[in-house]
Amino acid sequence: MLAERPAPIIVYDCGPVAGDWTGSIARLRSDSEDPCIVMAVGLLSEELWQDALSRKVYDVVSRVGHGSQLVATLQFAKKWRADRRSNDMRLPGMRKEYTTHSSEAHVCR
């Protein structure tokens, strides 16, 4: 489905029934042209947040109770993606590194 219509920003709901989130992230990355993935989780920890960032997830947010954080993260992701695409067009071969705009740590359990 994503190969037919690339999504610029993907929100992946990482819940207990999701299983191996790392495999799901790898598939999302391969099925879409350079996606910006935001993971939504139930339980937060530094360990998962760092692991997700190392797999080029844009950011990790709480699935419940923090709607304003999700909205802010999506707004930053949209701007980051637009800035990144603009830079890619101006300087072929040079890309910005992935960054995060959240100071919170998150975990999927």
C-alpha positions as CSV (number, residue, x, y, z in Angstrom):
1,M,0.0,0.0,0.0
2,L,2.8,2.5,0.9
3,A,4.7,1.7,-2.3
4,E,1.7,2.9,-4.3
5,R,1.4,6.2,-2.5
6,P,4.3,7.2,-0.3
7,A,3.4,8.7,3.1
8,P,5.6,11.7,4.2
9,I,4.9,11.1,7.9
10,I,3.8,7.7,9.4
11,V,2.5,7.3,12.9
12,Y,3.2,3.7,14.0
13,D,1.1,2.6,17.0
14,C,3.4,0.3,18.9
15,G,1.2,-1.6,21.3
16,P,1.4,-5.1,22.9
17,V,-0.3,-6.8,20.0
18,A,2.1,-5.1,17.5
19,G,4.8,-7.7,18.2
20,D,8.3,-7.0,17.0
21,W,8.3,-3.2,16.4
22,T,11.8,-3.3,14.9
23,G,10.7,-5.5,12.0
24,S,7.6,-3.3,11.5
25,I,9.8,-0.2,11.4
26,A,12.2,-1.9,8.9
27,R,9.2,-2.8,6.7
28,L,7.7,0.7,6.8
29,R,11.1,2.2,5.9
30,S,11.5,-0.2,2.9
31,D,7.9,0.2,1.7
32,S,7.9,4.0,1.5
33,E,10.3,6.6,0.0
34,D,12.3,7.9,3.0
35,P,9.4,8.1,5.5
36,C,9.4,10.2,8.7
37,I,8.2,7.7,11.3
38,V,6.7,8.7,14.6
39,M,6.1,5.8,17.1
40,A,3.2,6.0,19.5
41,V,3.8,3.9,22.7
42,G,2.1,3.2,25.9
43,L,5.0,3.0,28.4
44,L,8.0,5.4,28.1
45,S,11.7,4.7,28.7
46,E,15.1,6.1,27.6
47,E,16.1,2.7,26.3
48,L,13.4,2.3,23.7
49,W,13.6,5.9,22.7
50,Q,17.4,5.5,22.0
51,D,16.8,2.2,20.2
52,A,14.0,3.8,18.0
53,L,16.2,6.8,17.1
54,S,19.1,4.4,16.2
55,R,16.6,2.8,13.7
56,K,15.9,6.2,12.2
57,V,12.5,6.7,13.8
58,Y,11.9,10.5,13.9
59,D,10.5,10.5,17.5
60,V,8.5,8.5,20.0
61,V,5.4,9.8,21.7
62,S,3.0,8.6,24.3
63,R,-0.1,6.9,22.8
64,V,-2.4,8.2,25.6
65,G,-2.9,11.4,27.6
66,H,-0.5,13.6,25.6
67,G,-2.4,14.7,22.5
68,S,-0.6,18.1,22.5
69,Q,2.8,16.3,22.4
70,L,1.7,14.3,19.4
71,V,0.4,17.4,17.6
72,A,3.6,19.3,18.3
73,T,5.8,16.3,17.2
74,L,3.8,16.0,13.9
75,Q,4.2,19.7,13.3
76,F,7.9,19.5,13.9
77,A,8.1,16.4,11.7
78,K,6.3,18.1,8.8
79,K,8.7,21.1,9.0
80,W,11.7,18.8,9.4
81,R,10.7,16.8,6.3
82,A,10.0,19.9,4.3
83,D,13.4,21.5,5.3
84,R,15.2,18.2,4.6
85,R,13.6,17.9,1.1
86,S,14.4,21.5,0.4
87,N,18.1,20.9,1.4
88,D,18.2,17.7,-0.7
89,M,17.1,19.6,-3.8
90,R,19.7,22.4,-3.3
91,L,22.7,20.2,-2.3
92,P,22.5,16.7,-4.0
93,G,24.3,14.1,-2.1
94,M,24.2,16.0,1.2
95,R,21.5,15.3,3.7
96,K,20.7,16.4,7.3
97,E,21.0,13.8,10.0
98,Y,18.0,12.6,11.8
99,T,17.2,14.6,14.9
100,T,14.5,14.5,17.5
101,H,12.5,17.4,19.0
102,S,11.4,15.6,22.2
103,S,13.2,15.7,25.5
104,E,11.2,12.8,26.8
105,A,12.3,9.1,26.7
106,H,9.8,6.5,25.5
107,V,9.3,2.8,25.5
108,C,7.0,0.3,23.8
109,R,5.6,-2.4,26.1
